[in-house]
Amino acid sequence: MGPMALSMPNNAPQIPVFVVNLDRSPHRLKDMRHEVQRCGLRARRMAATDGRHRVVRRSRARPYLRDLTSFALRWDEARPAIGVAMTAAEERHFVGYVGSWLSHTRAVRQGLEEGSPFVVVLEDDQVLNPDMNSVMEDIISCAGDILDIVILGPLDWRLRSLQYAQPRKIMQLRHPLDKCTTSAEEEYIAKAYGYRPKLQQESSYFLYSIGSRAMTGEDVLSTGCCGVWGYMVSRKGAQKMEASMKFMWESFDDVLQAELQGDNRFTSFLGRHRLWAVWPPLVTSDGKWPSQNSGEDLDFGKQHLPVSPHAGFRDHTLQTEVAQLILCSDNLIMARRDRLRHIAAATALVWPPVEPIWAYVVNGWRRLFTQRAGAGGGFELRTEAQHKMYKERRFFDIATEGLTWSWTVLRAAFLFDLAQPSPTVLATMPPEGPPQQLPPLALRILWAPMKDLLWCPSAWFRDLMCASPGSHITFHGRTMSDSVPSWRATELRQQLPQCGFFDISVELEPNGSAGGGAPLVLVAGLDAHDAQLTQLLSLLELELAQQHPVLVTAKQLQPLLRLWTMLLGNIDAPT
């Protein structure tokens, strides 16, 4: 079915505007027709491609072919490059990707084949800004010669916030703003942080660039999705889309956002940061239509309250008490030691769990958090905490303190050559060399600041247990005081069940037995007290006599040098 006119006002700009709409969704089209007429927009309906008719099973008879998916595509349509074998649930979601991709590329091609230098594509569940006509004319007048693609309404609230857009400003437009307002999400985040970011007052609309973390993108704050609720494409931009978006390796909007960065050798020919957006957005979704990917819009119809995660926050995690604890910057200023421990432990448990291979490739905090950012299974609080790492140095120091116990031990285990060749077979050899993995470790702690050690072992040693499964931790001593305060993270488990951490305890080992596993001895937080050094000296000599590797840490170099001198036997007693 070809384009069908929705509204053709005489004073609308002569730009082809297509509303992508499935034949099975006339109810959505009815609402969109009202929006188009309210804003005086010249728009036409473009019959969308139903992905259910393009994704087919290869065989229903042979079990080994049952999960292999084939695609009914023309020679000039993009080929999917992900998910050869998919479960039924995965395929049901993927058909929405296929249908969306084919519908959007066909709409862009249709508009440009009609001879227009620009085309606008809208999805059929949008709320339109009353200024849409005049702002689109303003965009073409000010930037028509240089623009490729302008997103008219970013999907993720982070990418449509003024705090994100203003530092990435490309061009100021001429159409005035009645008032510069921030979204409800921005207001909430400012309250959670305890301060408002310094932002300039905007008197008119402006264009800004949208970054991406995909395909080695370095824009760490661009973790959201740009969305394709509505966008404007120039003829030059459409040619770039045709040249670079040949494979459907993710959803249409994710691929568009990644490819238009031009930040790697495969996309450099497109130019740097060629995906722009307009602030404030001209289109947005009220979130009241359920997803079309699985047909929920047909089952439930339009809702009275928002049900789409793109209408605001994607989940509830930023509304929890734990979020207030982690994000509020006042908690980091002149806070008591136990308060800082609380923040460090909660943050350590919010991160995604590590994998054993990470201990082999990670060689610094930046590499570790880059790995974790791409680990998947994200939620809003985790994303905001990752952003805060880059925005506030004090938070970075406290967050890494919660991971220092595990990663100090892990790096030492590799330096002591406790790692073993990994059975993992890789197609190419990574720069770090042949893959290695750690065996279970028998970590014996001879000395440590007890208030820190026992505050939350589940947070301190979580990464150690994930990177070296089967390890156990013991404390060499006769007693461990019950009066030492601890945090069991019960409220975090209740508020954020998706964290998925487990309880870890430090066991008392009065007999000095290391148990099974590769032995590793830890002395943590050594200071310069003479009595402490004398007491440790005999214990360390016993461990070294058994050829056990010993790791000693201190906040200052002096006690380490004194202990080293005493072990070498240069002096008989501390001075």
C-alpha positions as CSV (number, residue, x, y, z in Angstrom):
1,M,0.0,0.0,0.0
2,G,1.4,3.4,-1.0
3,P,1.5,6.6,1.0
4,M,-1.9,7.9,2.1
5,A,-2.5,11.6,3.0
6,L,-3.2,12.2,6.7
7,S,-3.3,16.0,6.5
8,M,-2.4,18.5,3.8
9,P,-2.6,22.1,5.1
10,N,-1.8,24.8,2.6
11,N,0.7,26.6,4.9
12,A,2.8,23.5,5.8
13,P,6.4,23.2,4.5
14,Q,6.9,21.3,1.3
15,I,8.8,18.4,3.0
16,P,7.7,14.8,2.6
17,V,6.6,13.6,6.1
18,F,5.8,9.9,6.4
19,V,4.0,8.3,9.3
20,V,5.1,4.6,9.5
21,N,2.0,2.6,10.4
22,L,1.2,-1.2,10.3
23,D,-2.0,-2.3,8.6
24,R,-3.0,-4.1,11.8
25,S,-2.8,-0.8,13.8
26,P,-5.5,1.6,12.6
27,H,-6.2,2.6,16.2
28,R,-2.7,4.1,16.4
29,L,-3.1,5.9,13.1
30,K,-6.4,7.5,14.3
31,D,-4.6,9.1,17.3
32,M,-1.7,10.2,15.0
33,R,-4.1,11.8,12.6
34,H,-5.4,14.1,15.4
35,E,-1.8,15.0,16.3
36,V,-0.9,15.9,12.7
37,Q,-4.0,18.0,12.3
38,R,-3.5,19.8,15.6
39,C,0.0,20.9,14.5
40,G,-0.9,21.7,10.9
41,L,1.6,19.2,9.5
42,R,1.6,18.0,5.9
43,A,2.0,14.2,6.4
44,R,1.2,10.9,4.7
45,R,0.8,7.4,5.9
46,M,3.5,4.9,4.9
47,A,2.4,1.2,5.2
48,A,5.0,-0.4,7.5
49,T,6.5,-3.8,6.9
50,D,5.3,-6.4,9.3
51,G,8.4,-8.3,10.5
52,R,6.3,-11.5,11.1
53,H,6.1,-11.9,7.3
54,R,9.8,-11.6,6.8
55,V,11.2,-13.9,9.5
56,V,10.6,-17.6,8.8
57,R,11.8,-20.9,10.2
58,R,13.9,-23.0,7.8
59,S,12.6,-26.3,9.0
60,R,9.8,-27.5,11.3
61,A,10.6,-31.2,10.9
62,R,14.4,-31.6,11.5
63,P,15.3,-30.8,15.2
64,Y,18.8,-29.5,14.3
65,L,17.3,-26.9,11.9
66,R,14.4,-25.9,14.1
67,D,16.1,-22.9,15.7
68,L,17.7,-21.6,12.5
69,T,16.1,-18.5,11.2
70,S,15.8,-17.4,7.6
71,F,14.6,-14.1,6.2
72,A,12.3,-13.3,3.3
73,L,14.1,-10.3,1.9
74,R,14.6,-8.6,-1.5
75,W,18.1,-8.3,-3.0
76,D,18.3,-4.6,-2.0
77,E,17.2,-5.0,1.6
78,A,19.6,-5.1,4.5
79,R,20.5,-8.6,5.7
80,P,20.3,-9.4,9.4
81,A,23.8,-10.1,10.8
82,I,22.8,-11.3,14.3
83,G,21.0,-14.3,15.8
84,V,21.3,-17.2,13.4
85,A,19.8,-19.4,16.1
86,M,17.1,-17.9,18.2
87,T,14.5,-19.2,20.6
88,A,10.9,-18.6,19.9
89,A,10.9,-15.7,22.5
90,E,14.0,-14.1,20.9
91,E,12.5,-14.4,17.5
92,R,9.2,-12.8,18.5
93,H,11.2,-9.8,19.7
94,F,13.5,-9.8,16.7
95,V,10.7,-9.6,14.2
96,G,10.0,-6.1,15.5
97,Y,13.6,-5.2,14.7
98,V,13.3,-6.5,11.2
99,G,10.0,-4.8,10.5
100,S,11.2,-1.5,11.9
101,W,14.4,-1.6,9.9
102,L,12.7,-2.3,6.6
103,S,9.9,0.2,7.2
104,H,12.2,3.1,8.0
105,T,14.6,2.5,5.1
106,R,11.7,2.2,2.7
107,A,10.2,5.5,3.9
108,V,13.5,7.3,3.5
109,R,14.0,5.9,0.1
110,Q,10.4,6.8,-1.0
111,G,10.7,10.4,0.0
112,L,14.0,11.0,-1.8
113,E,12.9,9.1,-4.9
114,E,10.1,11.7,-5.1
115,G,12.9,14.4,-5.6
116,S,12.8,16.1,-2.3
117,P,16.2,17.1,-0.7
118,F,14.8,16.2,2.7
119,V,12.4,13.7,4.2
120,V,10.9,13.3,7.7
121,V,9.9,10.0,9.1
122,L,7.6,9.6,12.2
123,E,6.4,6.6,14.1
124,D,2.7,6.4,14.8
125,D,2.5,6.8,18.5
126,Q,3.9,10.3,18.9
127,V,3.0,13.5,20.6
128,L,4.0,16.5,18.4
129,N,5.4,19.8,19.4
130,P,3.2,22.7,18.2
131,D,6.3,24.4,16.9
132,M,7.2,21.5,14.7
133,N,6.5,23.1,11.3
134,S,8.4,26.3,11.9
135,V,11.3,24.6,13.6
136,M,11.7,22.1,10.7
137,E,11.9,25.1,8.3
138,D,14.4,26.7,10.6
139,I,16.6,23.6,10.6
140,I,16.6,23.5,6.8
141,S,17.3,27.2,6.6
142,C,20.2,27.2,9.1
143,A,21.7,23.8,8.5
144,G,20.2,22.4,5.3
145,D,23.6,22.5,3.5
146,I,25.5,20.5,6.1
147,L,23.1,18.2,8.0
148,D,22.9,14.5,7.4
149,I,20.3,13.2,10.0
150,V,18.6,15.2,12.7
151,I,16.7,13.2,15.4
152,L,13.6,15.1,16.3
153,G,12.9,13.3,19.6
154,P,15.6,11.1,21.3
155,L,14.3,7.9,22.9
156,D,16.3,7.9,26.1
157,W,15.7,10.7,28.6
158,R,19.4,11.2,29.1
159,L,19.9,12.1,25.4
160,R,17.1,14.6,25.4
161,S,18.2,16.4,28.6
162,L,19.6,19.9,28.6
163,Q,22.6,18.8,30.6
164,Y,23.5,16.3,27.9
165,A,22.7,18.5,24.9
166,Q,24.2,21.8,25.9
167,P,27.9,20.7,25.9
168,R,27.4,19.1,22.5
169,K,25.8,22.1,20.8
170,I,26.4,22.3,17.0
171,M,24.3,25.3,16.0
172,Q,21.9,27.8,17.5
173,L,18.6,28.0,15.6
174,R,16.5,31.2,15.3
175,H,13.1,30.0,16.4
176,P,12.5,31.4,19.9
177,L,11.7,29.4,23.0
178,D,9.0,30.7,25.3
179,K,10.9,29.3,28.3
180,C,13.8,27.0,28.9
181,T,12.5,24.0,30.9
182,T,13.9,20.8,32.1
183,S,12.2,17.5,32.1
184,A,10.8,15.7,35.1
185,E,13.6,13.2,34.9
186,E,16.2,15.9,35.0
187,E,14.5,17.6,38.0
188,Y,14.5,14.3,39.9
189,I,18.2,13.5,39.1
190,A,19.2,17.0,40.3
191,K,17.3,16.4,43.6
192,A,19.0,13.0,43.9
193,Y,22.5,14.4,43.4
194,G,21.8,17.3,45.8
195,Y,22.7,20.1,43.4
196,R,21.7,21.5,40.0
197,P,24.2,21.5,37.2
198,K,25.3,24.9,35.8
199,L,23.4,25.4,32.6
200,Q,23.0,28.4,30.3
201,Q,19.6,29.9,29.7
202,E,18.5,29.0,26.1
203,S,16.4,31.6,24.2
204,S,15.9,29.5,21.0
205,Y,16.0,25.9,19.8
206,F,19.4,24.5,18.9
207,L,21.1,21.4,17.3
208,Y,23.5,19.1,19.1
209,S,25.3,15.9,18.3
210,I,24.4,12.5,19.8
211,G,27.3,10.2,20.7
212,S,27.4,6.5,21.1
213,R,29.2,3.8,23.2
214,A,28.8,1.1,20.6
215,M,31.6,0.1,18.3
216,T,34.4,1.4,20.7
217,G,32.7,4.8,21.1
218,E,34.4,6.9,23.6
219,D,31.5,9.2,24.6
220,V,31.0,7.6,28.0
221,L,27.8,9.6,28.8
222,S,26.0,8.5,25.6
223,T,24.7,5.2,27.0
224,G,21.2,5.8,26.0
225,C,19.4,5.1,22.7
226,C,18.7,7.9,20.2
227,G,15.4,6.3,19.0
228,V,13.7,6.8,15.7
229,W,10.4,8.3,16.9
230,G,11.0,11.0,14.4
231,Y,13.9,12.3,12.3
232,M,14.8,14.4,9.3
233,V,17.2,13.0,6.6
234,S,18.9,14.9,3.9
235,R,19.8,13.3,0.5
236,K,23.4,13.1,1.6
237,G,22.5,11.5,4.9
238,A,20.4,8.9,3.1
239,Q,23.3,8.0,0.9
240,K,25.5,7.5,4.0
241,M,22.8,5.3,5.5
242,E,22.7,3.2,2.3
243,A,26.5,2.9,2.3
244,S,27.1,2.0,5.9
245,M,23.9,0.3,7.2
246,K,24.1,-2.9,5.1
247,F,23.8,-5.4,8.0
248,M,21.1,-5.5,10.6
249,W,23.4,-6.3,13.6
250,E,21.0,-4.5,16.1
251,S,17.9,-2.5,16.0
252,F,17.6,0.3,13.4
253,D,18.1,3.1,15.9
254,D,21.1,1.5,17.6
255,V,22.9,0.8,14.3
256,L,22.1,4.4,13.1
257,Q,23.5,5.9,16.3
258,A,26.7,3.8,16.1
259,E,27.4,4.1,12.4
260,L,27.0,7.9,12.2
261,Q,29.8,8.5,14.7
262,G,32.5,8.0,12.1
263,D,34.9,7.1,14.9
264,N,36.5,3.9,13.6
265,R,38.1,2.7,10.3
266,F,34.8,1.2,9.1
267,T,32.8,4.4,9.5
268,S,35.4,7.1,9.1
269,F,34.2,7.9,5.6
270,L,30.9,9.1,7.0
271,G,32.5,12.0,8.9
272,R,32.7,12.6,12.7
273,H,29.5,13.0,14.7
274,R,27.1,13.2,11.9
275,L,24.0,12.3,14.0
276,W,22.4,15.4,15.4
277,A,19.3,16.2,17.4
278,V,17.2,19.2,18.2
279,W,16.6,20.6,21.7
280,P,13.9,20.7,22.9
281,P,12.5,17.6,21.1
282,L,9.8,18.1,18.6
283,V,8.3,14.7,19.0
284,T,8.0,12.4,22.0
285,S,6.0,9.4,23.1
286,D,3.5,9.5,25.9
287,G,4.3,5.8,26.5
288,K,0.6,4.7,26.6
289,W,0.9,2.3,23.6
290,P,2.3,-1.1,24.5
291,S,5.1,-2.6,22.4
292,Q,4.3,-3.8,18.8
293,N,7.2,-6.2,18.8
294,S,5.2,-8.9,20.5
295,G,1.7,-7.7,19.6
296,E,0.9,-6.4,23.0
297,D,-0.7,-3.3,21.4
298,L,-3.4,-5.5,19.9
299,D,-3.9,-7.4,23.1
300,F,-4.2,-4.5,25.5
301,G,-4.8,-1.4,23.4
302,K,-3.9,2.1,24.6
303,Q,-3.5,2.5,28.3
304,H,-4.5,5.3,30.6
305,L,-1.0,5.5,32.2
306,P,2.4,5.2,30.5
307,V,3.5,1.5,30.1
308,S,6.5,2.1,27.8
309,P,9.9,2.3,29.5
310,H,10.8,5.1,27.1
311,A,8.2,7.5,28.5
312,G,10.6,8.3,31.4
313,F,12.9,6.2,33.6
314,R,13.2,2.7,32.2
315,D,12.8,1.1,35.7
316,H,12.3,2.0,39.3
317,T,15.9,1.7,40.5
318,L,16.5,5.5,40.7
319,Q,13.5,5.8,43.1
320,T,15.1,3.6,45.8
321,E,16.8,4.6,49.0
322,V,19.9,2.9,47.8
323,A,20.0,5.3,44.8
324,Q,19.8,8.2,47.2
325,L,22.7,6.8,49.2
326,I,24.9,6.3,46.1
327,L,24.1,9.4,44.1
328,C,23.8,12.1,46.7
329,S,27.0,14.1,46.5
330,D,26.4,15.4,50.1
331,N,27.2,11.9,51.3
332,L,30.7,12.2,50.0
333,I,31.6,15.5,51.7
334,M,32.8,15.5,55.3
335,A,31.1,12.1,55.8
336,R,32.0,9.7,58.6
337,R,34.1,6.6,57.8
338,D,31.2,4.2,58.3
339,R,29.1,6.3,55.9
340,L,31.8,6.1,53.2
341,R,32.1,2.3,53.8
342,H,28.4,2.1,53.2
343,I,28.6,3.9,49.9
344,A,31.6,1.9,48.8
345,A,30.0,-1.4,49.6
346,A,26.6,-0.5,48.0
347,T,28.3,0.7,44.8
348,A,30.5,-2.4,44.6
349,L,27.3,-4.6,44.7
350,V,25.5,-2.5,42.0
351,W,28.1,-3.2,39.3
352,P,27.5,-6.2,37.0
353,P,29.4,-9.4,38.1
354,V,32.8,-10.0,36.5
355,E,33.7,-13.0,34.5
356,P,36.8,-15.1,35.1
357,I,38.5,-13.9,31.8
358,W,38.3,-10.3,33.0
359,A,41.0,-10.9,35.7
360,Y,43.3,-11.9,32.8
361,V,42.7,-8.8,30.6
362,V,41.9,-6.0,33.0
363,N,45.0,-4.0,33.9
364,G,43.4,-0.8,35.3
365,W,40.2,0.8,36.7
366,R,39.3,2.4,33.3
367,R,39.6,-1.0,31.5
368,L,37.5,-2.7,34.3
369,F,34.6,-0.1,34.1
370,T,34.7,-0.2,30.3
371,Q,34.2,-4.0,30.5
372,R,31.4,-3.6,33.0
373,A,29.7,-0.9,30.9
374,G,29.3,-3.4,28.1
375,A,28.4,-6.4,30.2
376,G,24.7,-6.0,29.7
377,G,21.9,-6.5,32.2
378,G,21.9,-2.9,33.0
379,F,19.4,-0.8,34.9
380,E,19.0,2.9,35.5
381,L,20.9,3.2,38.8
382,R,23.8,1.2,37.4
383,T,24.0,3.4,34.4
384,E,23.8,6.6,36.5
385,A,26.5,5.3,38.8
386,Q,28.8,4.7,35.8
387,H,28.2,8.2,34.6
388,K,28.9,9.6,38.1
389,M,32.3,7.8,38.0
390,Y,33.3,10.1,35.2
391,K,31.8,13.3,36.5
392,E,33.0,13.3,40.2
393,R,36.5,12.3,41.2
394,R,35.5,11.9,44.8
395,F,32.9,9.3,43.9
396,F,35.5,7.5,41.7
397,D,37.8,7.2,44.7
398,I,35.1,5.8,47.0
399,A,33.7,3.4,44.4
400,T,37.1,1.9,43.6
401,E,37.8,1.5,47.3
402,G,35.0,-1.0,47.4
403,L,36.7,-3.0,44.7
404,T,40.3,-2.7,46.0
405,W,40.2,-5.8,48.2
406,S,39.3,-8.1,45.3
407,W,41.4,-6.6,42.6
408,T,44.6,-6.2,44.7
409,V,44.4,-10.0,45.4
410,L,43.6,-10.8,41.8
411,R,46.5,-8.8,40.4
412,A,48.8,-10.3,43.0
413,A,47.7,-13.8,42.1
414,F,48.8,-13.2,38.5
415,L,52.1,-11.7,39.5
416,F,52.8,-14.7,41.7
417,D,52.2,-16.9,38.6
418,L,49.2,-18.7,40.2
419,A,47.2,-18.6,36.9
420,Q,46.8,-21.6,34.7
421,P,46.2,-21.9,30.9
422,S,42.5,-21.4,30.1
423,P,40.6,-24.1,28.2
424,T,38.9,-21.3,26.2
425,V,39.8,-21.5,22.5
426,L,40.0,-18.2,20.7
427,A,40.0,-17.6,16.9
428,T,42.7,-14.9,17.3
429,M,45.3,-14.4,19.9
430,P,44.5,-11.3,22.1
431,P,47.2,-8.7,22.8
432,E,47.4,-9.9,26.4
433,G,48.7,-13.3,25.2
434,P,47.3,-16.8,25.6
435,P,44.2,-16.7,27.9
436,Q,44.7,-17.7,31.5
437,Q,42.4,-18.3,34.4
438,L,42.9,-18.4,38.2
439,P,42.4,-21.6,40.2
440,P,40.4,-21.5,43.4
441,L,42.4,-19.5,45.9
442,A,42.9,-20.2,49.6
443,L,43.3,-16.6,50.9
444,R,44.6,-16.4,54.4
445,I,44.4,-12.9,56.0
446,L,47.1,-12.5,58.7
447,W,46.4,-8.9,59.5
448,A,43.7,-6.3,58.4
449,P,41.8,-3.4,59.8
450,M,38.9,-5.3,61.2
451,K,36.3,-2.6,61.0
452,D,36.9,-2.3,57.2
453,L,37.3,-6.1,56.6
454,L,34.1,-7.2,58.3
455,W,31.9,-4.3,57.3
456,C,30.7,-6.1,54.1
457,P,32.8,-9.0,52.8
458,S,30.0,-9.7,50.3
459,A,31.0,-6.5,48.6
460,W,34.8,-6.5,49.1
461,F,35.3,-10.0,47.8
462,R,32.5,-10.4,45.3
463,D,34.8,-9.8,42.2
464,L,37.4,-12.2,43.7
465,M,34.8,-15.0,44.0
466,C,33.5,-14.4,40.5
467,A,36.9,-14.3,38.9
468,S,38.2,-17.2,40.9
469,P,35.2,-19.5,41.6
470,G,35.6,-21.8,44.6
471,S,37.9,-19.6,46.5
472,H,37.6,-19.2,50.3
473,I,38.8,-16.6,52.8
474,T,40.0,-17.2,56.3
475,F,41.3,-15.0,59.0
476,H,44.3,-16.1,61.1
477,G,43.5,-15.4,64.7
478,R,41.8,-16.7,67.8
479,T,38.8,-14.5,67.8
480,M,36.9,-12.0,65.6
481,S,35.1,-9.4,67.7
482,D,31.3,-9.5,67.5
483,S,31.2,-5.8,68.3
484,V,32.6,-4.8,64.9
485,P,29.7,-3.2,63.0
486,S,28.8,-4.8,59.6
487,W,26.4,-4.3,56.8
488,R,24.5,-7.3,55.4
489,A,23.1,-5.4,52.4
490,T,19.6,-6.7,53.1
491,E,17.9,-3.5,52.0
492,L,19.9,-3.5,48.7
493,R,18.8,-7.1,48.0
494,Q,15.2,-6.1,48.6
495,Q,15.3,-2.9,46.6
496,L,17.5,-4.2,43.7
497,P,17.0,-7.9,43.3
498,Q,18.5,-7.7,39.8
499,C,21.9,-7.1,41.4
500,G,22.2,-10.8,42.0
501,F,25.0,-10.9,44.6
502,F,25.6,-13.6,47.1
503,D,26.7,-13.7,50.7
504,I,30.5,-14.1,51.4
505,S,32.0,-14.6,54.8
506,V,35.4,-14.5,56.3
507,E,35.9,-17.6,58.4
508,L,38.0,-17.9,61.5
509,E,41.0,-20.2,61.1
510,P,42.7,-20.5,64.5
511,N,44.9,-23.5,63.6
512,G,46.5,-21.7,60.7
513,S,45.2,-24.3,58.2
514,A,45.0,-22.8,54.7
515,G,42.5,-25.5,53.4
516,G,42.2,-26.4,49.7
517,G,43.2,-24.2,46.8
518,A,46.2,-22.2,45.8
519,P,47.5,-20.5,49.0
520,L,47.9,-16.8,49.1
521,V,48.6,-14.8,52.3
522,L,47.4,-11.2,52.8
523,V,48.5,-8.5,55.2
524,A,46.3,-5.5,54.5
525,G,46.7,-2.0,55.9
526,L,50.1,-2.3,57.5
527,D,51.2,0.6,59.6
528,A,54.4,1.5,61.4
529,H,53.6,0.3,64.9
530,D,56.6,-1.6,66.3
531,A,54.5,-4.1,68.1
532,Q,52.5,-4.9,65.0
533,L,55.7,-5.4,62.9
534,T,57.2,-7.7,65.6
535,Q,54.1,-9.8,65.8
536,L,53.8,-10.1,62.0
537,L,57.5,-11.0,61.5
538,S,57.3,-14.5,63.0
539,L,54.0,-15.3,61.2
540,L,55.4,-14.2,57.8
541,E,58.6,-16.2,58.3
542,L,56.5,-19.3,58.8
543,E,54.5,-18.6,55.7
544,L,57.6,-17.9,53.6
545,A,59.3,-21.1,55.0
546,Q,56.4,-23.0,53.4
547,Q,56.9,-21.1,50.2
548,H,53.5,-19.4,50.4
549,P,53.2,-16.2,48.3
550,V,52.7,-13.2,50.6
551,L,51.0,-9.9,49.7
552,V,51.5,-6.9,52.0
553,T,49.7,-3.6,51.4
554,A,50.0,-0.3,53.2
555,K,48.9,3.3,52.7
556,Q,52.4,4.5,53.1
557,L,55.8,3.2,51.9
558,Q,57.6,3.4,55.3
559,P,56.1,0.4,57.1
560,L,56.7,-1.8,54.0
561,L,60.3,-0.8,53.9
562,R,60.8,-1.5,57.6
563,L,59.1,-4.9,57.3
564,W,61.2,-5.8,54.3
565,T,64.4,-4.8,56.1
566,M,63.4,-6.9,59.1
567,L,62.6,-9.9,56.9
568,L,66.0,-9.7,55.3
569,G,67.6,-9.8,58.7
570,N,69.5,-6.6,58.5
571,I,68.3,-5.6,62.0
572,D,67.2,-7.7,64.9
573,A,64.5,-5.5,66.3
574,P,62.5,-2.4,65.2
575,T,63.8,1.0,66.1
